[in-house]
Amino acid sequence: MKICITVPLLFLFLGGRTFAQNAPVSPDHPWHSSGEQQIEELAHRFPATDFSVDLSRIYSLAELVDLAEIHNPETRVAWERARAQAAALGVARSELFPTLAAAALSQTGRVEADFGNRFDGQAIQDFQIALDLNYVAVDFGARAGRINAARAEVLAANFAFNDTHRKVIYKVEQAYYRLLNSVGQEDAARASLSNAQTVEQSAADRLKNGLATLPDVLEARSATAQAEYDLQAVLGAEEIARGDLATAVGTSATVLIEVVPLDQVPTPESIGDTIDQAINRALAKRPDLMQQVAEIRSASARIKEARAAYHPSLSLYVSPAAQSLYGLQSPYPWTYTTDLVGGVGFSLQWTIFDGGARKNRLAQAQANVHAAEAQARVIRNEIADEVWTAYSNLNTAFRQRQAALALLEAASQSYSAALESYKYGVRSLLDVTAAQKLLAQARTADVSSRAELLTQLANLAFRTGDRVRSNARKP
């Protein structure tokens, strides 16, 4: 009766556990279960990556990049993967050494032995300590192929680690210049709001003196409201840019990091390199291309491993053991013996026929090499195109910067002349508001062109791989 009750309960328990792992019962409702709650609790307990940031300090771009390389979790992920690949190389190298295992065995056996017309009980107690040594003496390059492949994969993982740093640096630079642009746009928006308020006050004064009409005042008031609206949009973009920068550095998006103003960041006047120099430098430094070259080396080593399967392998086996035997056979007393036993052997394995498995593995390895080489050519072409695009964008940014400076100067003079003429009744309010809007656009263009120039400089350095070399620490 006890068994009849316990077994159904056991099946009910196992059935409930199995049911919890099934797919959702229907497509029209979210899935919720105890497993979901456990994962949610684990996610809440997961440690945060926040670190201390001096809120009173103004950080430079170089300091933020250093913080990101230390605290951004993406660099940690790439580092751990490189360490795991280095451990895989250690596993491959271990095949060059013999394996030695030890075992302690003990067993007791009792049988009834037939002696003439009777059966006598017989007991044997066996104690044994054994060693087992295995070593592959000859494999015609199979281990060397695996080791070379693993060594190349370590190089690939290290280049991937460097490429992660390149991407993290660029991500910080992008967020940094977006924040500088937002802060500069805020200053420009506040200056435009001040200009609009000045025009509104001038229209109100002329209305009191009978020199302006009410529609003029309303038009000026509308321009002030539009400037206030533009300012609020800029403030929202600045908040987002600050969160992006904090996230790129590796801390919480709510941390406010102070940066230097945009007008204090120096900008070059021209590009120092030609396009050919930039492309050649990228092809020599880009870690993603070096990673692909390491993949070619790994694939080539796999060919050596595949070819070794056509040859025999010779292995050595040594298994010494210290054995103690205790025996009892009725009606005789206990007997005892001990000795060193074991064996030495060689094993020669040679696959004669495998249905074409070795042939296809070799063909697969050779195809992988060709594919890796073709992928390297693809990456080279992509790098050259990326550098060409970045170089062209940087030249465009230089030209736009010069045009923005000229636009700002002309718009400032136009606004000042229009406002002064309006005060003397020579120009209409529409002329003043038009000049004020043009000046606001010129200020926005001035800030945007400066930030775009810095961003494109960072983009060219990212495409050529310069940031990884210039920011490398000594080992």
C-alpha positions as CSV (number, residue, x, y, z in Angstrom):
1,M,0.0,0.0,0.0
2,K,2.9,2.3,0.8
3,I,4.3,1.8,-2.7
4,C,1.0,2.5,-4.4
5,I,0.8,5.9,-2.6
6,T,4.5,7.0,-3.0
7,V,4.9,6.2,-6.7
8,P,1.9,8.4,-7.9
9,L,3.1,11.2,-5.8
10,L,6.6,10.9,-7.3
11,F,5.2,11.0,-10.8
12,L,3.1,14.0,-9.9
13,F,6.1,15.8,-8.6
14,L,8.2,15.0,-11.7
15,G,5.3,15.8,-14.0
16,G,5.0,19.3,-12.4
17,R,8.7,19.9,-12.8
18,T,8.5,18.8,-16.4
19,F,5.4,20.9,-17.1
20,A,7.2,24.0,-15.8
21,Q,9.8,23.5,-18.6
22,N,7.2,23.3,-21.4
23,A,6.5,26.0,-24.0
24,P,3.7,28.6,-23.3
25,V,0.2,26.9,-23.5
26,S,-1.1,29.6,-25.9
27,P,0.1,32.4,-28.1
28,D,-2.3,35.1,-26.7
29,H,-0.9,35.4,-23.2
30,P,2.5,36.1,-21.7
31,W,4.4,33.2,-20.1
32,H,4.8,33.3,-16.4
33,S,6.1,30.5,-14.1
34,S,8.2,29.9,-11.0
35,G,11.2,29.6,-13.3
36,E,10.6,33.2,-14.5
37,Q,10.5,34.4,-10.9
38,Q,13.8,32.7,-10.1
39,I,15.5,34.3,-13.1
40,E,14.1,37.7,-12.1
41,E,15.4,37.4,-8.6
42,L,18.8,36.4,-9.9
43,A,18.8,39.4,-12.2
44,H,18.1,41.7,-9.3
45,R,21.0,40.3,-7.3
46,F,23.4,40.6,-10.3
47,P,26.1,43.1,-9.3
48,A,26.1,46.5,-10.9
49,T,29.1,48.0,-12.7
50,D,29.0,51.4,-11.1
51,F,32.2,53.0,-10.0
52,S,33.0,56.3,-8.4
53,V,33.1,59.4,-10.6
54,D,34.2,62.7,-9.2
55,L,31.1,64.9,-9.9
56,S,33.0,68.1,-9.3
57,R,35.8,67.3,-11.8
58,I,35.9,68.2,-15.4
59,Y,37.0,65.2,-17.4
60,S,39.0,65.3,-20.6
61,L,38.5,62.9,-23.4
62,A,41.7,61.0,-22.6
63,E,40.6,60.5,-19.0
64,L,37.2,59.2,-20.1
65,V,38.7,56.8,-22.5
66,D,41.0,55.4,-19.7
67,L,38.0,54.9,-17.5
68,A,36.1,53.2,-20.2
69,E,38.9,50.8,-21.0
70,I,39.0,49.8,-17.3
71,H,35.3,49.7,-16.4
72,N,33.3,49.1,-19.6
73,P,32.1,45.5,-19.4
74,E,32.7,44.9,-23.1
75,T,36.5,45.0,-22.6
76,R,36.1,42.5,-19.7
77,V,34.1,40.1,-22.0
78,A,36.7,40.2,-24.7
79,W,39.5,39.7,-22.1
80,E,37.8,36.7,-20.6
81,R,37.3,35.2,-24.0
82,A,41.0,35.7,-24.8
83,R,41.9,34.0,-21.4
84,A,39.6,31.1,-22.3
85,Q,41.3,30.7,-25.6
86,A,44.7,30.7,-24.0
87,A,43.5,27.9,-21.7
88,A,42.3,26.0,-24.8
89,L,45.9,26.3,-26.1
90,G,47.1,24.8,-22.8
91,V,44.7,21.9,-23.3
92,A,46.1,21.3,-26.8
93,R,49.7,21.4,-25.6
94,S,48.9,18.9,-22.9
95,E,48.7,16.2,-25.6
96,L,52.4,16.3,-26.0
97,F,52.8,14.8,-22.5
98,P,51.7,11.4,-21.2
99,T,48.7,11.0,-19.0
100,L,49.1,9.2,-15.7
101,A,46.2,8.0,-13.6
102,A,46.1,6.2,-10.2
103,A,43.5,3.9,-8.9
104,A,43.0,2.0,-5.6
105,L,40.9,-1.1,-5.9
106,S,39.5,-3.5,-3.4
107,Q,37.1,-6.3,-3.8
108,T,36.0,-9.4,-1.9
109,G,34.7,-12.5,-3.6
110,R,33.1,-15.7,-2.2
111,V,32.3,-18.8,-4.1
112,E,31.6,-22.5,-3.4
113,A,34.3,-24.6,-5.1
114,D,33.7,-28.2,-6.1
115,F,36.2,-30.6,-4.7
116,G,35.4,-34.2,-5.4
117,N,32.1,-35.1,-3.8
118,R,31.6,-31.9,-1.9
119,F,31.6,-28.1,-2.1
120,D,34.0,-26.0,0.0
121,G,33.6,-22.3,0.6
122,Q,36.3,-20.1,-0.9
123,A,36.8,-16.3,-0.1
124,I,39.4,-14.0,-1.8
125,Q,40.1,-10.5,-0.7
126,D,42.0,-8.4,-3.3
127,F,43.7,-5.0,-2.6
128,Q,45.4,-3.3,-5.5
129,I,47.0,0.1,-6.2
130,A,47.5,0.7,-9.9
131,L,48.9,3.3,-12.2
132,D,47.9,3.8,-15.8
133,L,50.3,5.7,-18.1
134,N,49.3,6.4,-21.7
135,Y,51.4,8.2,-24.3
136,V,51.0,8.8,-28.0
137,A,54.5,8.4,-29.4
138,V,53.8,9.0,-33.1
139,D,50.8,10.6,-34.7
140,F,52.4,12.2,-37.9
141,G,51.5,15.8,-37.0
142,A,48.0,15.5,-35.6
143,R,48.8,17.1,-32.3
144,A,51.1,19.7,-33.9
145,G,48.2,20.7,-36.1
146,R,45.8,21.1,-33.2
147,I,48.4,23.0,-31.2
148,N,49.1,25.4,-34.1
149,A,45.4,25.9,-34.7
150,A,44.9,26.7,-31.0
151,R,47.9,29.1,-31.0
152,A,46.4,30.9,-34.0
153,E,43.1,31.1,-32.3
154,V,44.7,32.7,-29.2
155,L,46.1,35.3,-31.5
156,A,42.7,35.8,-33.1
157,A,41.2,36.2,-29.6
158,N,43.9,38.8,-28.7
159,F,43.2,40.8,-31.8
160,A,39.5,40.6,-31.1
161,F,40.3,42.0,-27.6
162,N,42.2,44.9,-29.2
163,D,39.4,45.5,-31.6
164,T,37.0,45.7,-28.7
165,H,39.2,48.5,-27.2
166,R,39.1,50.2,-30.6
167,K,35.3,50.1,-30.6
168,V,35.0,51.2,-26.9
169,I,37.3,54.1,-27.5
170,Y,35.3,55.2,-30.5
171,K,32.0,54.8,-28.6
172,V,33.3,57.1,-25.9
173,E,34.5,59.6,-28.5
174,Q,31.2,59.7,-30.2
175,A,29.3,60.1,-27.0
176,Y,31.8,62.8,-25.8
177,Y,31.4,64.9,-29.0
178,R,27.6,64.5,-29.0
179,L,27.6,65.9,-25.5
180,L,29.9,68.7,-26.4
181,N,27.6,69.5,-29.4
182,S,24.6,69.4,-27.1
183,V,26.2,71.8,-24.6
184,G,27.2,74.1,-27.4
185,Q,23.7,74.0,-28.8
186,E,22.4,74.9,-25.4
187,D,24.6,78.0,-25.3
188,A,23.5,78.9,-28.9
189,A,19.9,78.4,-28.0
190,R,20.1,80.6,-24.9
191,A,21.8,83.3,-27.0
192,S,19.0,83.0,-29.6
193,L,16.4,83.3,-26.8
194,S,18.2,86.4,-25.5
195,N,18.1,87.9,-29.0
196,A,14.4,87.1,-29.4
197,Q,13.7,88.7,-26.0
198,T,15.6,91.8,-27.0
199,V,13.6,92.1,-30.2
200,E,10.3,91.6,-28.2
201,Q,11.3,94.3,-25.8
202,S,12.2,96.7,-28.6
203,A,8.8,96.1,-30.3
204,A,7.0,96.6,-27.0
205,D,8.9,99.9,-26.4
206,R,8.0,101.1,-29.9
207,L,4.4,100.2,-29.4
208,K,4.3,102.4,-26.3
209,N,5.7,105.3,-28.3
210,G,3.2,104.7,-31.1
211,L,5.9,103.6,-33.6
212,A,4.9,99.9,-33.9
213,T,1.7,97.9,-34.1
214,L,0.3,95.2,-32.0
215,P,0.9,92.5,-34.6
216,D,4.6,93.5,-34.5
217,V,4.6,92.7,-30.7
218,L,2.8,89.5,-31.2
219,E,5.2,88.4,-34.0
220,A,8.2,89.2,-31.7
221,R,6.5,87.3,-28.8
222,S,6.0,84.3,-31.1
223,A,9.6,84.3,-32.0
224,T,10.5,84.3,-28.3
225,A,8.2,81.4,-27.6
226,Q,9.8,79.5,-30.5
227,A,13.3,80.2,-29.2
228,E,12.2,78.9,-25.7
229,Y,10.8,75.8,-27.4
230,D,14.0,75.2,-29.2
231,L,16.0,75.6,-26.0
232,Q,13.9,72.9,-24.2
233,A,14.5,70.5,-27.1
234,V,18.2,71.1,-26.8
235,L,18.2,70.5,-23.1
236,G,16.5,67.1,-23.6
237,A,19.1,66.1,-26.2
238,E,21.8,67.1,-23.7
239,E,20.4,64.9,-21.0
240,I,20.4,61.9,-23.4
241,A,23.9,62.7,-24.5
242,R,25.1,62.7,-20.8
243,G,23.5,59.3,-20.3
244,D,25.1,57.9,-23.4
245,L,28.5,59.1,-22.3
246,A,28.2,57.6,-18.8
247,T,27.1,54.3,-20.3
248,A,30.0,54.3,-22.8
249,V,32.4,54.9,-19.9
250,G,30.9,52.0,-18.0
251,T,28.8,53.5,-15.3
252,S,25.2,54.2,-14.7
253,A,23.4,56.5,-17.2
254,T,22.2,58.7,-14.3
255,V,25.8,59.7,-13.4
256,L,26.5,63.3,-14.6
257,I,30.0,63.6,-16.0
258,E,31.3,67.2,-16.5
259,V,33.3,67.8,-19.7
260,V,35.1,70.8,-21.1
261,P,33.2,73.2,-23.3
262,L,33.3,72.7,-27.0
263,D,35.1,76.0,-27.7
264,Q,38.0,74.9,-25.6
265,V,38.7,71.8,-27.6
266,P,41.4,72.4,-30.2
267,T,40.6,71.5,-33.8
268,P,43.2,71.0,-36.6
269,E,43.1,73.1,-39.7
270,S,43.7,70.3,-42.2
271,I,44.3,66.5,-42.6
272,G,47.9,65.6,-42.2
273,D,47.8,62.4,-44.3
274,T,46.9,61.6,-47.8
275,I,44.2,59.0,-48.5
276,D,46.8,56.4,-49.6
277,Q,48.7,56.9,-46.4
278,A,45.5,56.5,-44.3
279,I,44.5,53.3,-46.1
280,N,47.9,51.7,-45.9
281,R,48.0,52.5,-42.2
282,A,44.6,51.0,-41.7
283,L,45.6,47.8,-43.5
284,A,48.6,47.5,-41.3
285,K,46.9,48.3,-37.9
286,R,43.3,47.3,-38.0
287,P,42.9,44.5,-35.4
288,D,39.9,43.0,-37.1
289,L,42.0,42.3,-40.2
290,M,44.8,40.9,-38.1
291,Q,42.2,38.7,-36.4
292,Q,41.1,37.3,-39.8
293,V,44.7,36.6,-40.8
294,A,45.1,34.6,-37.6
295,E,41.9,32.7,-38.5
296,I,43.6,31.8,-41.8
297,R,46.6,30.4,-39.9
298,S,44.2,28.4,-37.7
299,A,42.4,27.0,-40.7
300,S,45.8,26.0,-42.3
301,A,46.8,24.2,-39.1
302,R,43.6,22.2,-39.3
303,I,44.7,20.9,-42.7
304,K,47.8,19.4,-41.1
305,E,45.6,17.7,-38.5
306,A,43.3,16.3,-41.2
307,R,46.2,14.9,-43.2
308,A,47.6,13.2,-40.2
309,A,44.5,11.0,-40.1
310,Y,45.8,9.1,-43.2
311,H,48.7,7.8,-41.2
312,P,48.9,5.4,-38.2
313,S,49.3,6.4,-34.6
314,L,51.5,4.6,-32.1
315,S,50.6,4.7,-28.4
316,L,52.4,3.3,-25.4
317,Y,50.5,1.9,-22.4
318,V,52.1,1.1,-19.0
319,S,50.0,-0.1,-16.1
320,P,52.0,-1.2,-13.1
321,A,50.0,-2.4,-10.0
322,A,50.9,-3.4,-6.4
323,Q,48.5,-6.3,-5.6
324,S,47.8,-8.0,-2.3
325,L,45.6,-11.1,-2.1
326,Y,44.1,-12.7,0.9
327,G,42.4,-16.2,0.4
328,L,40.5,-18.6,2.6
329,Q,39.4,-22.1,1.5
330,S,37.7,-24.4,3.9
331,P,39.0,-26.2,5.8
332,Y,42.4,-24.6,5.3
333,P,43.6,-21.4,7.1
334,W,44.0,-17.9,5.5
335,T,46.7,-17.5,3.0
336,Y,48.4,-14.3,1.7
337,T,50.5,-13.1,-1.2
338,T,51.7,-9.7,-2.6
339,D,53.4,-8.9,-5.8
340,L,54.0,-6.2,-8.5
341,V,51.9,-6.9,-11.5
342,G,50.8,-5.1,-14.6
343,G,51.8,-4.8,-18.2
344,V,53.4,-2.8,-21.0
345,G,51.9,-2.6,-24.4
346,F,52.0,-0.7,-27.7
347,S,49.0,0.1,-29.8
348,L,49.2,0.8,-33.5
349,Q,46.0,2.2,-34.9
350,W,45.6,2.8,-38.6
351,T,42.3,3.4,-40.2
352,I,42.2,1.5,-43.5
353,F,38.7,2.4,-44.7
354,D,36.3,5.0,-43.3
355,G,33.8,5.6,-46.1
356,G,35.5,8.8,-47.2
357,A,35.4,10.6,-43.8
358,R,39.1,11.6,-43.8
359,K,38.9,12.7,-47.4
360,N,35.9,15.0,-46.7
361,R,37.5,16.3,-43.5
362,L,40.5,17.3,-45.4
363,A,38.4,18.9,-48.1
364,Q,36.5,20.7,-45.4
365,A,39.7,22.0,-43.9
366,Q,41.0,23.2,-47.2
367,A,37.7,24.9,-48.0
368,N,37.8,26.7,-44.6
369,V,41.2,28.0,-45.5
370,H,40.0,29.3,-48.9
371,A,37.0,30.9,-47.2
372,A,39.1,32.5,-44.5
373,E,41.4,34.0,-47.2
374,A,38.4,35.3,-49.2
375,Q,37.0,36.8,-46.0
376,A,40.3,38.5,-45.4
377,R,40.0,40.1,-48.9
378,V,36.5,41.2,-48.1
379,I,37.6,42.8,-44.9
380,R,40.5,44.5,-46.7
381,N,38.1,46.0,-49.3
382,E,35.7,47.1,-46.6
383,I,38.5,48.7,-44.6
384,A,39.7,50.6,-47.6
385,D,36.1,51.8,-48.4
386,E,35.6,52.8,-44.7
387,V,38.8,54.8,-44.7
388,W,37.9,56.4,-48.0
389,T,34.4,57.4,-46.7
390,A,35.8,58.7,-43.4
391,Y,38.5,60.7,-45.3
392,S,35.9,62.2,-47.6
393,N,33.6,63.0,-44.7
394,L,36.4,64.7,-42.8
395,N,37.2,66.9,-45.9
396,T,33.6,67.8,-46.1
397,A,33.6,68.6,-42.4
398,F,36.5,71.0,-42.9
399,R,34.7,72.8,-45.7
400,Q,31.5,73.0,-43.8
401,R,33.4,74.4,-40.8
402,Q,34.7,77.3,-42.9
403,A,31.3,77.9,-44.4
404,A,29.7,77.9,-40.9
405,L,32.2,80.5,-39.7
406,A,31.4,82.7,-42.6
407,L,27.7,82.2,-42.1
408,L,27.9,83.1,-38.4
409,E,29.9,86.3,-39.1
410,A,27.5,87.4,-41.9
411,A,24.4,86.5,-39.8
412,S,25.7,88.4,-36.8
413,Q,26.3,91.5,-38.8
414,S,22.9,91.2,-40.5
415,Y,21.1,90.9,-37.2
416,S,22.9,93.8,-35.6
417,A,22.2,96.0,-38.6
418,A,18.5,95.0,-38.8
419,L,17.9,95.6,-35.1
420,E,19.6,99.0,-35.2
421,S,17.7,100.0,-38.3
422,Y,14.4,98.8,-36.7
423,K,15.0,101.0,-33.7
424,Y,15.3,104.0,-36.0
425,G,12.2,102.9,-38.0
426,V,14.1,102.1,-41.2
427,R,13.5,98.4,-41.2
428,S,10.3,96.4,-40.3
429,L,10.0,93.9,-37.5
430,L,9.7,91.1,-40.1
431,D,13.2,92.0,-41.3
432,V,14.5,91.8,-37.7
433,T,12.9,88.5,-36.9
434,A,14.1,87.0,-40.1
435,A,17.6,88.1,-39.3
436,Q,17.3,86.8,-35.8
437,K,16.2,83.4,-37.1
438,L,19.1,83.3,-39.5
439,L,21.5,84.1,-36.7
440,A,20.0,81.3,-34.6
441,Q,20.5,78.9,-37.5
442,A,24.1,80.2,-38.0
443,R,24.9,79.6,-34.3
444,T,23.5,76.1,-34.6
445,A,25.5,75.5,-37.7
446,D,28.7,76.8,-36.0
447,V,28.4,74.4,-33.1
448,S,27.3,71.5,-35.3
449,S,30.2,72.0,-37.7
450,R,32.8,72.2,-34.9
451,A,31.4,69.0,-33.3
452,E,31.1,67.3,-36.7
453,L,34.7,68.0,-37.5
454,L,35.9,66.5,-34.2
455,T,33.6,63.5,-34.7
456,Q,34.9,62.9,-38.2
457,L,38.5,63.1,-36.9
458,A,37.6,60.4,-34.4
459,N,35.9,58.4,-37.1
460,L,39.0,58.5,-39.3
461,A,41.2,57.4,-36.4
462,F,38.7,54.6,-35.7
463,R,38.7,53.4,-39.3
464,T,42.6,53.5,-39.5
465,G,43.0,51.9,-36.0
466,D,45.2,54.7,-34.8
467,R,43.4,54.9,-31.4
468,V,44.4,51.4,-30.4
469,R,48.1,52.1,-31.0
470,S,48.2,55.5,-29.5
471,N,46.3,54.4,-26.4
472,A,48.2,51.2,-25.8
473,R,49.8,50.7,-22.4
474,K,53.2,49.2,-21.8
475,P,52.9,45.5,-20.7
